[in-house]
């Protein structure tokens, strides 16, 4: 049992004004990875390192790729085997068409109790909250047993190079649990969907749009691929059902492109085309079986389309080579994650949420993948994903975060760590 006065010591050290100020400073940094525009995570990482330096934390800044550093902040809070990680990322997605925004995407404008800006929700607000929470624990002087590591990582929004580099350098080896700081609207997320991404490439033959019989059109194969993916999704939904925390599995064609390169023209029939597929899985699905199904789909459609061309050409008394090909390449394979509700980090998050909100915690799953996916998959580190911010807001125009929920989040982070690292008396 943690005494009430101990909890109050920690909570009294959380400064809401500092949290809001730090969030605004981070949001005002354009950390979209865009080499052409000259923006990256560099300045955001430097801001975090500068802040951590003023708090006299141990800081390690490591370049993952040019202009893309990780910042690893460590505080040995006391002797003990537990090593708790808080993880947040510095990159944000593009604001898109700035004219569609009602606010400057990098202005951190506050209207009422909302802050607007790209990254305010995903996830610079939660990043600031985890930093302020660690500072509060340190300033409180409360005795803890273990270490806190804060991983401020690059490239979460794309290939997750930051967390993979963090793991490759051995930083995750001693981590015993992790809190992934993402906008989950106060939910305690103990599972995440898996992600399997693929590219179908269809190769036909280019020709003039007025003379399609001189080439071999990719479009029929593209249409059948899209239809086939829908059938695979329907089969998965029927067989696997609805997951309690994660919902339904999905097979989503996201990019349908012809030609694959160069300028599309109305009177040119492209010789190559591609379909990119974003597949999100639940724990009852097998990624290896899905890969086999995707390969089978490519082979079957290739045969069907070539056979259709042969029948059609016989009708026209036309001779041409039916060498259409469909290839599938797997771009990403990240498994589902699942942390047991009895795990100490889940229990700590549950206790902290009850304590701060006065409400029964709601358990859920993350519909996408986070950096925690790799921590769980490669190192089997128990993870919970939680933080402030409406889950529907990330990547949208006029992204925002509720400042009162953000302050609440910092408190939850702080006493989650307090519970997890509080000295235990073994009997």
Secondary structure, DSSP 8 states (H G I E B T S, - for coil): ---HHHHHHHHTT--HHHHHHHHHHHHTS--B-BTTTTB-SHHHHHHHHHHHHHTT-EEEEEEEETTEEEEEEEEEEESSS-EEEEEEE--B-----GGG-SS-TTS-EEETTEEESTTIIIIIHHHHHHHHHHHHHHHHT---SEEEEEEEES-TTTT-HHHHHHHHTTTTTT--EEEEE---TT-EEEEE-EEEEEEEEEE-B-EETT-GGGSB-SHHHHHHHHHHHHHHHHHHHHHH--BTTTB--EEEEEEEEESSSS---TTEE-SEEEEEEEEEE-TTS-HHHHHHHHHHHHHHHHHHHHHHHHHHHHHHT-------EEEEEEEEEE--EE--TTSHHHHHHHHHHHHHH-S---EEEESS--THHHHHHHH--EEEEE-SS-TTTTTSTT-EEEHHHHHHHHHHHHHHHHHHHS-----
